[in-house]
Amino acid sequence: MPFVETGSTRIHYQITGDTSLPVLVFAHSLGVSLAMWEPQTALAQRFRLLRYDLPGHGASSVPDAPASAEQLGHDLLALLDALRIEKAAFCGLSLGGTIGQWLGIHAPERLTKLVLANTAAKIGNHDGWNARIAQVQRDGLKEIIPGTLERWFTNAFRASHSDTVAKIRSLLEATSIQGYLACCAAVRDADFRAGVSRILAPTLVIAGSQDPVTPPGDCRWLAENIPGAACIELAAAHLSNVEAGAEFTAALLSFLKH
């Protein structure tokens, strides 16, 4: 498996597609891995796809301290540097979208286009995240997985696509508790409400019409406050790239090819 050492993290990544194609980076949600983006891998015919595991997720190393959006952003910049990628389009979902906002504000020269899916300038609140952290510290990840899957997928999708939901469950079960907690801290502490107006990259915001984690209103707020941003809404809950995979991929392609 390919890895890059960033100084703080040993990042596992996968890159596919011809080297002549423009690069599209995918950053996943809290608790899973780069495998979350399997529904979008057909885009390798049009882009050089770079998927990677966040710290303590998938095959990346486990952090020994709470993470921050800044640290996660610098990890990605180090990965791009190591792979000699000067500029790329970026698509992040949930926590991945938090990283995308940090990049848009602090490293605009590295972005060609930005896609922020099922995310918000501020996701939840400190009390909610601290309660989640305390619960996982006490009981482990197993106890929160059923509720997580209920928030990530609609009832209808869970009933009709049990195999897909089981794959996502397996990713959650494989995640390091320490890695999960570290990245919970990154989401808890990230607040870009005062900064997103500085994002200049062409931006698409994707919302899930039935997303209870980052409701459509949160996504519309991002689009209204990022100059020139567009917003689309898909019939899905939080993991819209999985639940509405074909529609999500089509929206990406339409946005990125122009």
Summary of the structure (lengths in Angstrom):
residues: 258
radius of gyration: 16.6
end to end distance: 33.5
largest distance: 48.8
contacts: 944
relative contact order: 0.17
helix: 48%
strand: 17%
